[in-house]
Structure formats: structure tokens, C-alpha cells
Amino acid sequence: MPLNAGQWYANAKVKSSVLGHTSTGKEQLAVTFDTEDPNNPTITKYLFFTDAAIDMTTKALVALGWKPEEFDYDITLLNGTDVLVGRPCSLVLERETYEGTERTKVVFVNSAGGGVVKDRMTTEQAGAFNVTLRDRLRKSRIAMDPAAATVQPAKAPPPEDPLTRKGPCGHTVNEKNCGKPDCNGSPF
């Protein structure tokens, strides 16, 4: 997922989750994370259950390993329990100004590693691919010699030969007067 300007990733683990209410009485789940971000070692994502927010909340909880069907959609199992504690994830963070105060907020909660492919290989497909890739890697010059993977600086062009350099009228240093109307007989 490409990030917007001012956003960054932070690896994290769930520290706690607690059900509560907003100041306006709406239900919410506060999920607190310990992060690897030195500026935000602990941060909380507030997940809401309004019709507008339920899909994003569900995606975030599933990314944290919550299996709604397995728990019969019982959200109370996340209220102050260890169900999510320790779950690794990747957070998308950004700075915002809220009620006149600048702070960091969690924009998205993604599963750890978060790699998504269009069509995942079966175990058998991965094994077959591994056989062909292993052969190709064995033949790879870079796999055999990691130094071959270093980028070599571009070579400087050879110095210009002054005897073949052309002047404004197009003649070379060796030609006294090329006969063109703008040639004054001077090589340059």
C-alpha cells in the first residue's frame, strides 16, 4: 500500500484492548500497541462500531488475528483479555492536529509482513517453483559471487582527440580552410 505524504510504517505488538465509550456515548475498542518507533513507543488505535466504521474496524481486528467466526462474533472477548495481546502487526502512522494539539495517530492496522499476492501458490506449486528457482540460482553469477551484485561506477568517456574536434564551421583542427562561407581559416 503506498503511503501518503507524512505517513510512515511502524512495527508493533498489541499491548492491550479495552471496550469503552467515546465522550458522545459511541462504543469503541481502544487497542494499545508497543511499537518499534522511538518517537511513539506506545500508541492507541480507537476502533469504532458505527455503520460507517464497522468495515475498517473489522479489517483491523482480522489483521490482528481475531477470527470472528471462531469467537461467534463476541467482541466482549477482546475487552481486557489476552486474546490479541502480543499479536504482531504493522501500523501506518501520521501526524495530525487535534483540538489544537499536534500528535501521532494510527491510520491503519495491517497484519505483520502484510504481503498480499493475487494468487497464492499451493504447497505443491511452491515446491515445484523452488526446484526450478534453485537450479537458476545455482547458475546465477551473483548467487555464486555476492560481490558481483555491487554496482560498478560508470566509466568516464575517453578524452576527446583534439585532432578530430570540429570547429564552428565543421572543419577539424587539421583543416586550414574548409571552403564554407563562415570559415575564416582558423581551426577554432
C-alpha positions as CSV (number, residue, x, y, z in Angstrom):
1,M,0.0,0.0,0.0
2,P,1.6,3.3,-1.0
3,L,1.8,5.8,1.8
4,N,0.5,9.4,1.6
5,A,2.9,12.2,2.3
6,G,3.6,12.5,6.1
7,Q,2.8,8.8,6.8
8,W,5.2,6.1,7.9
9,Y,5.1,2.4,9.0
10,A,5.9,1.2,12.5
11,N,6.2,-2.5,13.5
12,A,4.2,-3.1,16.7
13,K,2.6,-5.7,19.0
14,V,-0.7,-5.4,20.8
15,K,-0.3,-4.4,24.4
16,S,-4.0,-4.4,25.4
17,S,-7.6,-4.0,24.2
18,V,-10.5,-2.5,26.1
19,L,-14.1,-1.7,25.2
20,G,-15.4,1.7,26.2
21,H,-17.4,4.7,25.1
22,T,-16.5,8.0,23.4
23,S,-17.3,11.3,25.0
24,T,-20.5,11.3,22.9
25,G,-21.5,7.8,24.1
26,K,-20.5,5.8,21.0
27,E,-19.0,2.3,21.6
28,Q,-15.3,1.9,20.8
29,L,-12.5,-0.5,21.3
30,A,-9.1,1.0,22.3
31,V,-6.2,-1.2,21.1
32,T,-2.9,-0.1,22.6
33,F,0.4,-1.1,20.9
34,D,4.0,-1.2,21.8
35,T,5.9,0.0,18.7
36,E,9.5,0.0,17.4
37,D,9.0,3.7,16.6
38,P,11.3,5.6,19.1
39,N,9.1,8.7,19.0
40,N,6.0,6.7,19.7
41,P,6.9,3.7,21.8
42,T,3.2,3.2,22.9
43,I,0.2,4.3,20.8
44,T,-3.5,3.6,20.8
45,K,-5.9,3.0,17.9
46,Y,-9.5,3.7,18.6
47,L,-11.8,1.4,16.7
48,F,-15.4,2.3,16.3
49,F,-18.6,0.3,15.6
50,T,-20.8,2.8,13.7
51,D,-22.2,1.8,10.3
52,A,-19.6,4.0,8.6
53,A,-16.7,2.5,10.6
54,I,-17.6,-1.2,11.1
55,D,-15.8,-2.5,7.9
56,M,-12.5,-0.7,8.8
57,T,-12.8,-1.9,12.4
58,T,-13.3,-5.5,11.3
59,K,-10.4,-5.3,8.8
60,A,-8.1,-4.1,11.6
61,L,-9.2,-6.8,14.0
62,V,-8.8,-9.5,11.4
63,A,-5.3,-8.1,10.6
64,L,-4.6,-8.6,14.3
65,G,-5.6,-12.3,14.2
66,W,-9.1,-12.0,15.5
67,K,-11.3,-14.7,14.0
68,P,-14.9,-13.5,14.3
69,E,-16.5,-16.8,13.3
70,E,-14.3,-18.7,15.8
71,F,-15.4,-16.5,18.6
72,D,-19.0,-16.3,17.4
73,Y,-18.6,-12.6,16.8
74,D,-18.4,-12.0,20.5
75,I,-16.5,-8.7,20.8
76,T,-16.6,-8.9,24.6
77,L,-13.8,-11.5,24.4
78,L,-11.5,-8.6,23.4
79,N,-12.4,-6.5,26.5
80,G,-9.3,-6.5,28.7
81,T,-8.3,-10.0,27.8
82,D,-5.2,-11.6,26.3
83,V,-6.9,-12.6,23.0
84,L,-5.0,-10.0,21.0
85,V,-2.0,-9.3,23.4
86,G,1.3,-9.9,21.8
87,R,0.0,-10.1,18.2
88,P,2.5,-8.5,15.8
89,C,1.3,-6.0,13.2
90,S,2.4,-3.1,11.0
91,L,0.8,0.3,11.8
92,V,0.5,3.2,9.4
93,L,1.1,6.4,11.4
94,E,0.8,10.1,10.7
95,R,0.9,13.4,12.5
96,E,-2.3,15.4,13.0
97,T,-3.5,18.4,14.8
98,Y,-6.5,17.6,17.1
99,E,-8.1,20.2,19.3
100,G,-5.1,22.5,18.8
101,T,-2.5,19.8,19.8
102,E,-0.2,18.0,17.3
103,R,0.0,14.3,17.9
104,T,0.7,11.0,16.1
105,K,-2.3,8.8,15.3
106,V,-2.7,5.3,13.9
107,V,-4.3,5.5,10.4
108,F,-4.3,1.8,9.5
109,V,-3.6,-1.5,11.2
110,N,-2.1,-4.2,8.9
111,S,-1.1,-7.7,9.5
112,A,2.6,-8.3,10.2
113,G,4.5,-8.9,7.0
114,G,1.4,-7.8,5.2
115,G,2.5,-9.3,1.9
116,V,-0.5,-9.8,-0.4
117,V,-0.5,-11.7,-3.7
118,K,-3.2,-12.0,-6.2
119,D,-3.0,-15.8,-6.4
120,R,-1.2,-17.6,-3.6
121,M,0.8,-20.7,-4.5
122,T,-0.3,-24.1,-3.1
123,T,2.4,-26.1,-1.2
124,E,2.8,-28.2,-4.3
125,Q,3.2,-25.2,-6.6
126,A,5.7,-23.6,-4.2
127,G,7.7,-26.9,-4.1
128,A,7.8,-27.1,-7.9
129,F,8.8,-23.5,-8.2
130,N,11.5,-24.0,-5.7
131,V,13.1,-26.8,-7.8
132,T,13.3,-24.5,-10.9
133,L,14.4,-21.5,-8.9
134,R,17.1,-23.4,-7.0
135,D,18.6,-24.5,-10.4
136,R,18.6,-20.9,-11.7
137,L,20.1,-19.6,-8.5
138,R,22.9,-22.1,-8.7
139,K,23.7,-20.9,-12.2
140,S,23.5,-17.2,-11.1
141,R,26.8,-15.4,-11.1
142,I,25.5,-13.2,-8.3
143,A,24.5,-16.1,-6.1
144,M,28.0,-17.6,-6.5
145,D,29.8,-14.3,-6.0
146,P,27.9,-11.7,-4.0
147,A,30.5,-9.1,-4.9
148,A,29.1,-9.3,-8.4
149,A,25.9,-7.7,-7.2
150,T,27.7,-4.5,-6.4
151,V,27.0,-1.6,-8.8
152,Q,30.1,-0.6,-10.7
153,P,30.5,3.1,-11.3
154,A,30.1,4.3,-14.9
155,K,33.3,4.6,-16.8
156,A,34.3,8.1,-17.9
157,P,34.2,8.7,-21.6
158,P,37.6,8.6,-23.3
159,P,39.3,12.0,-23.6
160,E,38.4,13.9,-26.8
161,D,41.0,13.8,-29.5
162,P,41.9,17.4,-30.4
163,L,42.8,16.4,-33.9
164,T,39.2,15.2,-34.7
165,R,37.4,18.0,-32.8
166,K,35.3,20.1,-35.1
167,G,35.1,23.9,-35.0
168,P,32.1,26.2,-35.5
169,C,32.1,25.7,-39.3
170,G,32.5,22.0,-39.0
171,H,36.2,21.6,-40.0
172,T,38.8,19.8,-37.9
173,V,42.0,21.3,-36.5
174,N,43.9,19.7,-39.4
175,E,41.9,21.6,-42.0
176,K,43.1,25.2,-42.6
177,N,40.1,26.4,-44.7
178,C,37.2,24.0,-45.4
179,G,35.7,26.4,-48.1
180,K,32.5,27.0,-46.2
181,P,31.4,30.7,-46.3
182,D,31.6,31.1,-42.5
183,C,35.1,29.6,-42.3
184,N,37.8,32.1,-41.6
185,G,40.5,29.5,-41.9
186,S,41.0,29.4,-38.2
187,P,40.7,26.0,-36.7
188,F,38.8,27.5,-33.7
